Amino acid sequence: MAYNGHTMVNRYEDLEIYQVSVEVAIEVYRLTKKFPKEETYGIVDQLKRAVTSIGANIAEGFGRFYFKDKLVFFYHSRGSLFEVKHFLEISFRMGYITNEEKNSLFVKLNNLSVKLNNFISSIGKQNGS
């Protein structure tokens, strides 16, 4: 169980941070369809791995029993989020995505980052830290 804002949540699927991570992943998957074929095993794979890792780590952290175990996965999720931003920047500079596409995702990722940080803080408060 965890707090989602002010409500107790029993399923990771109900967490806003998880829902946003899925939306961002779907958007990245759609964007990468137009990348050059030679990037299939390069930046496309890296981007997909990193973006799916955001939500996967939220889900795994939610399922952990011990506070410190939970935090490790939520921190990994945050790290993956920054990794996605890195690959999006490279994609933009290589001309694979437009500035508008990059900026739109950056806004969502920055918003998710804030929400994830707040969630991590709330987990700490629940533990009495």
ZAMARPA-219609 format. One line per field, with one value per atom (N, C-alpha, C): residue number from 1; atom name; z, x, y. Coordinates in pm, whole numbers, plus 50000, padded with zeros to 5 digits. Atoms other than C-alpha are relative to their C-alpha. Last residue first. Example, Ala and Ser with C-alpha at 12.3 -4.5 7.8 and 13.67 -1.06 7.14 Angstrom:
BEGIN
i: 2  2  2  1  1  1
at: N  CA  C  N  CA  C
up: 49994  50714  50073  50000  50780  50000
east: 49918  51367  49923  50089  51230  50090
north: 49881  49894  50109  49881  49550  50120
***
This chain:
BEGIN
i: 129  129  129  128  128  128  127  127  127  126  126  126  125  125  125  124  124  124  123  123  123  122  122  122  121  121  121  120  120  120  119  119  119  118  118  118  117  117  117  116  116  116  115  115  115  114  114  114  113  113  113  112  112  112  111  111  111  110  110  110  109  109  109  108  108  108  107  107  107  106  106  106  105  105  105  104  104  104  103  103  103  102  102  102  101  101  101  100  100  100  99  99  99  98  98  98  97  97  97  96  96  96  95  95  95  94  94  94  93  93  93  92  92  92  91  91  91  90  90  90  89  89  89  88  88  88  87  87  87  86  86  86  85  85  85  84  84  84  83  83  83  82  82  82  81  81  81  80  80  80  79  79  79  78  78  78  77  77  77  76  76  76  75  75  75  74  74  74  73  73  73  72  72  72  71  71  71  70  70  70  69  69  69  68  68  68  67  67  67  66  66  66  65  65  65  64  64  64  63  63  63  62  62  62  61  61  61  60  60  60  59  59  59  58  58  58  57  57  57  56  56  56  55  55  55  54  54  54  53  53  53  52  52  52  51  51  51  50  50  50  49  49  49  48  48  48  47  47  47  46  46  46  45  45  45  44  44  44  43  43  43  42  42  42  41  41  41  40  40  40  39  39  39  38  38  38  37  37  37  36  36  36  35  35  35  34  34  34  33  33  33  32  32  32  31  31  31  30  30  30  29  29  29  28  28  28  27  27  27  26  26  26  25  25  25  24  24  24  23  23  23  22  22  22  21  21  21  20  20  20  19  19  19  18  18  18  17  17  17  16  16  16  15  15  15  14  14  14  13  13  13  12  12  12  11  11  11  10  10  10  9  9  9  8  8  8  7  7  7  6  6  6  5  5  5  4  4  4  3  3  3  2  2  2  1  1  1
at: N  CA  C  N  CA  C  N  CA  C  N  CA  C  N  CA  C  N  CA  C  N  CA  C  N  CA  C  N  CA  C  N  CA  C  N  CA  C  N  CA  C  N  CA  C  N  CA  C  N  CA  C  N  CA  C  N  CA  C  N  CA  C  N  CA  C  N  CA  C  N  CA  C  N  CA  C  N  CA  C  N  CA  C  N  CA  C  N  CA  C  N  CA  C  N  CA  C  N  CA  C  N  CA  C  N  CA  C  N  CA  C  N  CA  C  N  CA  C  N  CA  C  N  CA  C  N  CA  C  N  CA  C  N  CA  C  N  CA  C  N  CA  C  N  CA  C  N  CA  C  N  CA  C  N  CA  C  N  CA  C  N  CA  C  N  CA  C  N  CA  C  N  CA  C  N  CA  C  N  CA  C  N  CA  C  N  CA  C  N  CA  C  N  CA  C  N  CA  C  N  CA  C  N  CA  C  N  CA  C  N  CA  C  N  CA  C  N  CA  C  N  CA  C  N  CA  C  N  CA  C  N  CA  C  N  CA  C  N  CA  C  N  CA  C  N  CA  C  N  CA  C  N  CA  C  N  CA  C  N  CA  C  N  CA  C  N  CA  C  N  CA  C  N  CA  C  N  CA  C  N  CA  C  N  CA  C  N  CA  C  N  CA  C  N  CA  C  N  CA  C  N  CA  C  N  CA  C  N  CA  C  N  CA  C  N  CA  C  N  CA  C  N  CA  C  N  CA  C  N  CA  C  N  CA  C  N  CA  C  N  CA  C  N  CA  C  N  CA  C  N  CA  C  N  CA  C  N  CA  C  N  CA  C  N  CA  C  N  CA  C  N  CA  C  N  CA  C  N  CA  C  N  CA  C  N  CA  C  N  CA  C  N  CA  C  N  CA  C  N  CA  C  N  CA  C  N  CA  C  N  CA  C  N  CA  C  N  CA  C  N  CA  C  N  CA  C  N  CA  C  N  CA  C  N  CA  C  N  CA  C  N  CA  C  N  CA  C  N  CA  C
up: 50026  50829  49987  49883  50992  49985  49923  50739  50127  49950  50605  50089  49887  50579  50061  49887  50361  50124  49951  50133  50123  49921  50105  50055  49871  50002  50087  49921  49730  50138  49958  49605  50088  49894  49597  50056  49882  49398  50118  49948  49161  50124  49934  49116  50063  49879  49041  50079  49908  48795  50132  49938  48630  50103  49912  48565  50075  49887  48422  50102  49917  48208  50120  49930  48078  50093  49907  47996  50082  49887  47843  50104  49911  47626  50122  49947  47478  50097  49892  47442  50064  49885  47244  50117  49943  47014  50124  49936  46962  50065  49874  46892  50078  50009  46627  50138  49947  46648  49989  50001  46453  50055  50094  46363  49992  50120  46526  49894  50066  46779  49873  50056  46863  49922  50112  46908  49932  50111  47126  49876  50043  47346  49882  50079  47358  49949  50133  47466  49911  50069  47756  49856  50043  47861  49921  50113  47867  49947  50112  48093  49873  50050  48325  49882  50055  48360  49942  50135  48408  49931  50084  48709  49855  50024  48859  49911  50090  48819  49964  50132  48978  49895  50045  49274  49862  50039  49301  49955  50130  49291  49955  50101  49571  49861  50042  49773  49890  50082  49787  49942  50128  49915  49903  50073  50189  49864  50040  50299  49916  49913  50318  49936  49865  50157  50081  49895  49789  50138  49952  49547  50109  49930  49506  50062  49870  49420  50083  49915  49144  50139  49968  48994  50096  49910  49011  50046  49867  48868  50100  49944  48574  50140  49942  48515  50065  49904  48465  50070  49868  48309  50104  49935  48011  50141  49973  47919  50064  49893  47962  50033  49874  47759  50116  49957  47484  50133  49960  47461  50053  49874  47456  50054  49892  47192  50135  49982  46973  50114  49912  47031  50023  49934  46888  50093  49892  46773  50073  49933  46566  50118  49856  46487  50080  49943  46142  50149  49970  46058  50065  50107  46081  50044  49998  46347  49886  50117  46249  49998  50123  46480  49876  50051  46761  49874  50062  46812  49934  50125  46874  49926  50094  47131  49865  50048  47301  49898  50089  47326  49942  50125  47465  49901  50072  47726  49866  50059  47825  49920  50108  47879  49928  50112  48080  49881  50058  48303  49881  50085  48354  49934  50116  48482  49903  50087  48714  49871  50059  48860  49907  50110  48907  49933  49972  49116  49878  49962  49047  50033  50120  48854  50029  50067  49162  49877  50124  49344  49933  49978  49704  49879  50123  49697  50030  49990  50002  49874  49990  49912  50007  49865  49986  50019  49954  49689  50142  50130  49586  50025  50020  49918  49858  50006  49931  49980  50000  50000  50000
east: 49868  51216  49991  49957  50894  50137  49908  50835  50048  50079  50528  50087  50080  50738  49916  49910  50996  49923  49963  50723  50091  50116  50589  50026  50006  50933  49886  49888  50959  50001  50040  50613  50108  50098  50714  49955  49927  51026  49905  49923  50813  50079  50096  50566  50071  50047  50849  49907  49887  51008  49960  49991  50673  50112  50116  50632  50002  49970  50984  49888  49898  50908  50037  50061  50582  50100  50098  50746  49937  49925  51046  49904  49963  50808  50077  50125  50650  50030  50046  50993  49871  49909  51132  49945  50018  50831  50087  50131  50837  49975  49986  51212  49867  50003  51148  50020  50123  51256  50010  50099  51511  49865  50107  51723  49892  49977  52041  49892  49878  52026  50035  50027  51668  50120  50093  51748  49967  49919  52048  49912  49913  51824  50086  50084  51565  50081  50018  51835  49910  49872  51939  49983  49975  51579  50130  50090  51518  50024  49939  51824  49916  49894  51681  50074  50064  51362  50106  50043  51567  49934  49880  51737  49965  49959  51399  50124  50100  51280  50038  49966  51601  49904  49882  51529  50046  50050  51180  50115  50066  51335  49945  49900  51583  49935  49929  51311  50102  50089  51091  50076  50011  51377  49914  49875  51448  50000  49986  51084  50124  49919  51056  50022  50054  50767  50077  49903  50841  49942  50018  50549  50096  50129  50538  49979  49985  50907  49873  49921  50845  50020  50077  50562  50077  50108  50755  49920  49940  51060  49898  49968  50856  50058  50119  50707  50027  50059  51042  49881  49942  51204  49942  50083  50971  50050  50133  51130  49908  50001  51486  49858  49962  51445  49989  50110  51254  50030  50113  51512  49885  49962  51807  49883  49999  51644  50029  50140  51565  49991  50071  51914  49855  49920  52095  49912  49925  51943  50092  50084  51671  50071  50003  51894  49919  49868  51989  50007  49987  51617  50135  49938  51594  50020  49853  51354  50057  49953  50986  50153  50038  50864  50053  49885  51063  49967  49898  50794  50111  50057  50516  50104  50011  50726  49948  49863  50815  49997  49962  50446  50140  50074  50357  50037  49942  50632  49931  49874  50515  50064  50032  50159  50127  50052  50286  49968  49886  50498  49957  49927  50198  50119  50084  49988  50071  49997  50268  49922  49865  50319  50012  49988  49942  50137  49911  49934  50009  50079  49628  50086  50066  49825  49919  49909  50047  49936  49946  49751  50090  49966  49641  50063  50010  49638  50047  49924  49571  49972  50076  49448  50092  50054  49609  49921  50052  49843  49953  50003  49872  49939  50085  49970  50017  49927  50109  49899  50084  50000  50088
north: 49941  50891  50149  49924  50769  50061  50083  50495  50070  50114  50672  49910  49953  50989  49888  49975  50814  50044  50134  50678  50015  50048  51035  49859  49928  51160  49949  50052  50893  50066  50134  50993  49938  49982  51360  49865  49949  51270  50018  50113  51061  50041  50089  51346  49880  49931  51589  49909  49996  51344  50066  50132  51279  49997  50009  51652  49866  49910  51667  49996  50064  51360  50086  50114  51508  49932  49944  51843  49886  49945  51660  50059  50111  51456  50050  50055  51768  49886  49913  51930  49949  50010  51636  50082  50134  51617  49984  50003  51996  49863  49927  51994  49995  49854  51732  50061  49941  51369  50152  50108  51163  50047  49969  51467  49893  50081  51335  50024  49948  51620  49922  49867  51525  50052  50020  51158  50131  50051  51251  49982  49889  51464  49956  49910  51185  50119  50058  50941  50085  50003  51165  49948  49862  51229  50009  49975  50853  50142  50070  50809  50022  49913  51072  49939  49880  50868  50095  50035  50551  50119  50006  50710  49969  49861  50802  50004  49942  50445  50143  50053  50318  50058  49926  50550  49952  49868  50401  50090  50009  50054  50135  50034  50126  49999  49879  50299  49972  49918  49991  50119  50069  49777  50080  49974  50032  49932  49861  50028  50025  49914  49652  50137  49987  49467  50104  50035  49505  50029  50136  49502  49958  50007  49879  49862  49935  49877  49992  50090  49623  50059  50120  49827  49909  49954  50155  49879  49981  49975  50053  50132  49845  50013  50062  50189  49866  49904  50362  49935  50021  50053  50096  50102  50075  49971  49946  50410  49895  49900  50285  50046  50065  49966  50099  50087  50145  49933  49916  50423  49914  49933  50181  50084  50099  49961  50064  50044  50262  49898  49907  50412  49958  49896  50114  50080  50066  49786  50098  50098  49952  49936  49969  50252  49898  50032  50120  50031  50144  50111  49967  50080  50490  49855  49991  50619  49917  49925  50652  50016  50070  50375  50070  50075  50539  49921  49914  50801  49920  49947  50549  50084  50111  50361  50048  50027  50691  49886  49889  50786  49978  50017  50445  50109  50115  50475  49980  49956  50825  49886  49906  50702  50046  50080  50403  50090  50071  50628  49914  49906  50858  49929  49970  50567  50094  50117  50452  50028  50006  50799  49879  49905  50832  49991  49887  50517  50091  49883  50302  50122  49948  50039  50126  49906  49998  50062  50057  49846  50103  50140  49906  49933  50078  50286  49858  50124  50503  49917  50124  50848  49879  50013  51185  49871  49873  51219  49982  49936  50857  50137  49884  50701  50053  49873  50355  50112  49882  50000  50124
***
